[in-house]
């Protein structure tokens, strides 16, 4: 599971993050994110755009539709947080999943409020 921090790391050509993406491809388990996360980082210009575009080819992107949006809003309310995009990341996860993030402190209350146990990996 990837949040915007993971995509920014790919965009910045972070070697460790590219290795994670390659490892996922080798195990035929593409990382998952959603369209809202892409919207947080996509600016469509320069060499960073090319790196991110290449990375997105190996990432499964779920839609951020009305149902998931409502559920994310409810989770934000329960957790007393502000970021609906982070909440939607949590809602895509299953117990035991790994979430690669630049802001684990923001995701912990959301995961706790959802009842999902996650491994958070900071980038």
Secondary structure by P-SEA (a helix, b strand, c coil): cccaaaaaaaaaccaaaaaaaaaaaaacccccccaaaaaaccccccaaaaaaaaaaaabbbbbbcaaaaaaaaaaaaaaccccaaaaaaaaaccccccccccccccaaaaaaaacbbbbbbcc
